[in-house]
Amino acid sequence: MNFQWKERLKKVADVTTNAKYVPDKVKSIGVLFFYVFVLIIVFVLLFFVIGLCQQNHYIAAIIVAIISCSGIFLLWKIISADSLDNEKY
């Protein structure tokens, strides 16, 4: 019984280090969830910018706008990347 648990743990550790065991469909779903999550965060931050401008908190609005623009830039760089595979490193 202890040997079975060791084999299972070894298999899980191998899956986390090697991406070849993860199906492409699962990878694409994970990336899609990441994109949606970042877009939701950016939209929430942009709504905060609008609200802060309406309440005359311009410095805070500028700071939040810079953070949301950084999120948009990060997402754009990830989408426009050639490949996210780490096999060549």
Backbone as JSON Lines, residues from 0, in Angstrom:
{"i":0,"aa":"M","n":[0.83,-1.2,0.0],"ca":[0.0,0.0,0.0],"c":[0.87,1.26,0.0]}
{"i":1,"aa":"N","n":[1.91,1.27,0.79],"ca":[2.8,2.42,0.85],"c":[3.49,2.63,-0.49]}
{"i":2,"aa":"F","n":[3.8,1.54,-1.19],"ca":[4.43,1.62,-2.5],"c":[3.49,2.28,-3.51]}
{"i":3,"aa":"Q","n":[2.18,1.99,-3.42],"ca":[1.21,2.61,-4.34],"c":[1.14,4.11,-4.13]}
{"i":4,"aa":"W","n":[1.18,4.55,-2.89],"ca":[1.14,5.98,-2.61],"c":[2.4,6.68,-3.12]}
{"i":5,"aa":"K","n":[3.53,6.02,-2.99],"ca":[4.78,6.59,-3.5],"c":[4.73,6.73,-5.01]}
{"i":6,"aa":"E","n":[4.17,5.73,-5.7],"ca":[4.05,5.8,-7.15],"c":[3.1,6.91,-7.58]}
{"i":7,"aa":"R","n":[2.01,7.05,-6.87],"ca":[1.06,8.13,-7.19],"c":[1.7,9.5,-6.97]}
{"i":8,"aa":"L","n":[2.41,9.65,-5.87],"ca":[3.08,10.92,-5.58],"c":[4.14,11.21,-6.63]}
{"i":9,"aa":"K","n":[4.86,10.18,-7.05],"ca":[5.86,10.36,-8.09],"c":[5.22,10.77,-9.4]}
{"i":10,"aa":"K","n":[4.07,10.19,-9.72],"ca":[3.37,10.53,-10.97],"c":[2.87,11.98,-10.92]}
{"i":11,"aa":"V","n":[2.33,12.4,-9.78],"ca":[1.86,13.78,-9.64],"c":[3.03,14.76,-9.74]}
{"i":12,"aa":"A","n":[4.14,14.43,-9.12],"ca":[5.32,15.3,-9.19],"c":[5.85,15.36,-10.62]}
{"i":13,"aa":"D","n":[5.79,14.25,-11.34],"ca":[6.26,14.23,-12.72],"c":[5.34,15.05,-13.62]}
{"i":14,"aa":"V","n":[4.05,15.0,-13.37],"ca":[3.1,15.79,-14.16],"c":[3.32,17.27,-13.94]}
{"i":15,"aa":"T","n":[3.62,17.67,-12.72],"ca":[3.82,19.1,-12.46],"c":[5.11,19.62,-13.07]}
{"i":16,"aa":"T","n":[6.09,18.76,-13.28],"ca":[7.35,19.22,-13.87],"c":[7.38,19.06,-15.38]}
{"i":17,"aa":"N","n":[6.65,18.11,-15.92],"ca":[6.63,17.89,-17.37],"c":[5.27,18.25,-17.92]}
{"i":18,"aa":"A","n":[5.25,19.16,-18.88],"ca":[3.98,19.6,-19.46],"c":[3.46,18.64,-20.51]}
{"i":19,"aa":"K","n":[4.22,17.62,-20.85],"ca":[3.77,16.71,-21.9],"c":[2.6,15.84,-21.46]}
{"i":20,"aa":"Y","n":[2.38,15.71,-20.14],"ca":[1.27,14.91,-19.65],"c":[-0.04,15.68,-19.6]}
{"i":21,"aa":"V","n":[0.04,17.0,-19.73],"ca":[-1.16,17.83,-19.66],"c":[-1.72,18.01,-21.07]}
{"i":22,"aa":"P","n":[-2.99,17.66,-21.29],"ca":[-3.57,17.8,-22.63],"c":[-3.64,19.26,-23.07]}
{"i":23,"aa":"D","n":[-3.58,19.46,-24.39],"ca":[-3.6,20.82,-24.93],"c":[-4.92,21.52,-24.65]}
{"i":24,"aa":"K","n":[-6.02,20.78,-24.63],"ca":[-7.32,21.38,-24.36],"c":[-7.36,21.97,-22.95]}
{"i":25,"aa":"V","n":[-6.79,21.26,-22.0],"ca":[-6.75,21.76,-20.62],"c":[-5.87,23.0,-20.52]}
{"i":26,"aa":"K","n":[-4.75,23.0,-21.24],"ca":[-3.88,24.18,-21.25],"c":[-4.61,25.38,-21.81]}
{"i":27,"aa":"S","n":[-5.33,25.18,-22.91],"ca":[-6.02,26.32,-23.52],"c":[-7.15,26.82,-22.63]}
{"i":28,"aa":"I","n":[-7.82,25.93,-21.93],"ca":[-8.87,26.36,-21.0],"c":[-8.26,27.17,-19.85]}
{"i":29,"aa":"G","n":[-7.12,26.72,-19.34],"ca":[-6.44,27.45,-18.26],"c":[-6.0,28.83,-18.7]}
{"i":30,"aa":"V","n":[-5.46,28.93,-19.91],"ca":[-5.03,30.23,-20.43],"c":[-6.24,31.13,-20.64]}
{"i":31,"aa":"L","n":[-7.34,30.56,-21.13],"ca":[-8.56,31.34,-21.32],"c":[-9.07,31.9,-20.0]}
{"i":32,"aa":"F","n":[-9.08,31.07,-18.94],"ca":[-9.5,31.55,-17.62],"c":[-8.58,32.66,-17.12]}
{"i":33,"aa":"F","n":[-7.28,32.53,-17.38],"ca":[-6.34,33.58,-16.97],"c":[-6.64,34.89,-17.7]}
{"i":34,"aa":"Y","n":[-6.87,34.81,-19.01],"ca":[-7.2,36.01,-19.78],"c":[-8.47,36.67,-19.27]}
{"i":35,"aa":"V","n":[-9.5,35.88,-19.02],"ca":[-10.77,36.42,-18.53],"c":[-10.58,37.05,-17.16]}
{"i":36,"aa":"F","n":[-9.83,36.4,-16.28],"ca":[-9.59,36.93,-14.94],"c":[-8.86,38.28,-15.01]}
{"i":37,"aa":"V","n":[-7.82,38.37,-15.83],"ca":[-7.08,39.63,-15.95],"c":[-7.96,40.71,-16.56]}
{"i":38,"aa":"L","n":[-8.77,40.37,-17.56],"ca":[-9.68,41.37,-18.15],"c":[-10.7,41.87,-17.14]}
{"i":39,"aa":"I","n":[-11.23,40.99,-16.32],"ca":[-12.19,41.41,-15.29],"c":[-11.51,42.35,-14.29]}
{"i":40,"aa":"I","n":[-10.3,42.02,-13.87],"ca":[-9.57,42.88,-12.94],"c":[-9.31,44.26,-13.57]}
{"i":41,"aa":"V","n":[-8.93,44.28,-14.84],"ca":[-8.66,45.55,-15.52],"c":[-9.93,46.38,-15.61]}
{"i":42,"aa":"F","n":[-11.05,45.76,-15.95],"ca":[-12.31,46.51,-16.03],"c":[-12.73,47.04,-14.66]}
{"i":43,"aa":"V","n":[-12.55,46.26,-13.61],"ca":[-12.88,46.74,-12.27],"c":[-11.99,47.93,-11.9]}
{"i":44,"aa":"L","n":[-10.72,47.85,-12.24],"ca":[-9.83,48.97,-11.95],"c":[-10.21,50.21,-12.76]}
{"i":45,"aa":"L","n":[-10.63,50.02,-14.0],"ca":[-11.06,51.18,-14.8],"c":[-12.34,51.8,-14.24]}
{"i":46,"aa":"F","n":[-13.24,50.98,-13.71],"ca":[-14.43,51.53,-13.04],"c":[-14.04,52.29,-11.78]}
{"i":47,"aa":"F","n":[-13.0,51.81,-11.07],"ca":[-12.5,52.56,-9.92],"c":[-11.94,53.9,-10.35]}
{"i":48,"aa":"V","n":[-11.27,53.94,-11.49],"ca":[-10.72,55.21,-12.0],"c":[-11.85,56.19,-12.24]}
{"i":49,"aa":"I","n":[-12.92,55.72,-12.88],"ca":[-14.06,56.6,-13.15],"c":[-14.67,57.1,-11.85]}
{"i":50,"aa":"G","n":[-14.84,56.2,-10.89],"ca":[-15.42,56.59,-9.61],"c":[-14.53,57.56,-8.85]}
{"i":51,"aa":"L","n":[-13.24,57.32,-8.87],"ca":[-12.33,58.23,-8.18],"c":[-12.3,59.6,-8.83]}
{"i":52,"aa":"C","n":[-12.4,59.66,-10.15],"ca":[-12.45,60.95,-10.83],"c":[-13.74,61.7,-10.49]}
{"i":53,"aa":"Q","n":[-14.84,60.98,-10.37],"ca":[-16.1,61.63,-10.01],"c":[-16.08,62.18,-8.59]}
{"i":54,"aa":"Q","n":[-15.28,61.55,-7.71],"ca":[-15.18,62.02,-6.33],"c":[-14.01,62.98,-6.13]}
{"i":55,"aa":"N","n":[-13.41,63.42,-7.23],"ca":[-12.31,64.39,-7.22],"c":[-11.05,63.87,-6.51]}
{"i":56,"aa":"H","n":[-10.8,62.57,-6.59],"ca":[-9.57,61.98,-6.08],"c":[-8.68,61.66,-7.28]}
{"i":57,"aa":"Y","n":[-8.1,62.69,-7.85],"ca":[-7.39,62.55,-9.11],"c":[-6.06,61.82,-8.98]}
{"i":58,"aa":"I","n":[-5.36,62.02,-7.88],"ca":[-4.08,61.34,-7.7],"c":[-4.29,59.84,-7.57]}
{"i":59,"aa":"A","n":[-5.27,59.45,-6.79],"ca":[-5.59,58.02,-6.64],"c":[-6.07,57.45,-7.98]}
{"i":60,"aa":"A","n":[-6.82,58.23,-8.73],"ca":[-7.3,57.78,-10.04],"c":[-6.13,57.56,-11.0]}
{"i":61,"aa":"I","n":[-5.14,58.43,-10.94],"ca":[-3.96,58.27,-11.8],"c":[-3.19,57.01,-11.42]}
{"i":62,"aa":"I","n":[-3.04,56.77,-10.12],"ca":[-2.33,55.57,-9.67],"c":[-3.05,54.3,-10.11]}
{"i":63,"aa":"V","n":[-4.36,54.27,-9.94],"ca":[-5.14,53.09,-10.35],"c":[-5.13,52.95,-11.87]}
{"i":64,"aa":"A","n":[-5.14,54.06,-12.59],"ca":[-5.07,53.99,-14.06],"c":[-3.73,53.43,-14.51]}
{"i":65,"aa":"I","n":[-2.66,53.79,-13.84],"ca":[-1.34,53.24,-14.18],"c":[-1.32,51.73,-13.93]}
{"i":66,"aa":"I","n":[-1.91,51.3,-12.83],"ca":[-1.96,49.86,-12.52],"c":[-2.78,49.12,-13.56]}
{"i":67,"aa":"S","n":[-3.92,49.69,-13.96],"ca":[-4.76,49.01,-14.96],"c":[-4.09,49.0,-16.33]}
{"i":68,"aa":"C","n":[-3.38,50.06,-16.67],"ca":[-2.64,50.07,-17.94],"c":[-1.5,49.05,-17.91]}
{"i":69,"aa":"S","n":[-0.9,48.86,-16.76],"ca":[0.13,47.82,-16.64],"c":[-0.47,46.44,-16.85]}
{"i":70,"aa":"G","n":[-1.68,46.22,-16.33],"ca":[-2.35,44.95,-16.55],"c":[-2.69,44.73,-18.02]}
{"i":71,"aa":"I","n":[-3.12,45.78,-18.7],"ca":[-3.41,45.67,-20.13],"c":[-2.13,45.38,-20.91]}
{"i":72,"aa":"F","n":[-1.04,46.06,-20.55],"ca":[0.25,45.82,-21.22],"c":[0.74,44.39,-20.99]}
{"i":73,"aa":"L","n":[0.6,43.91,-19.76],"ca":[1.0,42.54,-19.44],"c":[0.2,41.53,-20.27]}
{"i":74,"aa":"L","n":[-1.1,41.73,-20.33],"ca":[-1.95,40.82,-21.09],"c":[-1.61,40.88,-22.58]}
{"i":75,"aa":"W","n":[-1.34,42.08,-23.11],"ca":[-0.99,42.21,-24.52],"c":[0.33,41.52,-24.82]}
{"i":76,"aa":"K","n":[1.32,41.66,-23.93],"ca":[2.61,41.0,-24.14],"c":[2.47,39.48,-24.1]}
{"i":77,"aa":"I","n":[1.63,38.97,-23.22],"ca":[1.43,37.51,-23.14],"c":[0.72,37.01,-24.38]}
{"i":78,"aa":"I","n":[-0.29,37.72,-24.85],"ca":[-1.04,37.28,-26.02],"c":[-0.17,37.35,-27.27]}
{"i":79,"aa":"S","n":[0.66,38.38,-27.37],"ca":[1.48,38.55,-28.57],"c":[2.79,37.76,-28.53]}
{"i":80,"aa":"A","n":[3.03,37.01,-27.46],"ca":[4.26,36.22,-27.37],"c":[4.22,35.08,-28.38]}
{"i":81,"aa":"D","n":[5.39,34.73,-28.91],"ca":[5.47,33.64,-29.89],"c":[5.1,32.31,-29.26]}
{"i":82,"aa":"S","n":[5.68,32.0,-28.11],"ca":[5.44,30.72,-27.47],"c":[5.67,30.88,-25.98]}
{"i":83,"aa":"L","n":[4.91,30.15,-25.2],"ca":[5.07,30.17,-23.75],"c":[5.73,28.9,-23.25]}
{"i":84,"aa":"D","n":[6.2,28.05,-24.15],"ca":[6.83,26.8,-23.77],"c":[8.21,27.06,-23.18]}
{"i":85,"aa":"N","n":[8.55,26.29,-22.15],"ca":[9.85,26.42,-21.52],"c":[10.79,25.31,-21.95]}
{"i":86,"aa":"E","n":[10.49,24.6,-23.02],"ca":[11.29,23.47,-23.43],"c":[12.68,23.88,-23.92]}
{"i":87,"aa":"K","n":[12.82,25.07,-24.47],"ca":[14.11,25.47,-24.99],"c":[15.03,26.06,-23.93]}
{"i":88,"aa":"Y","n":[14.57,26.22,-22.69],"ca":[15.4,26.79,-21.63],"c":[15.9,25.7,-20.7]}
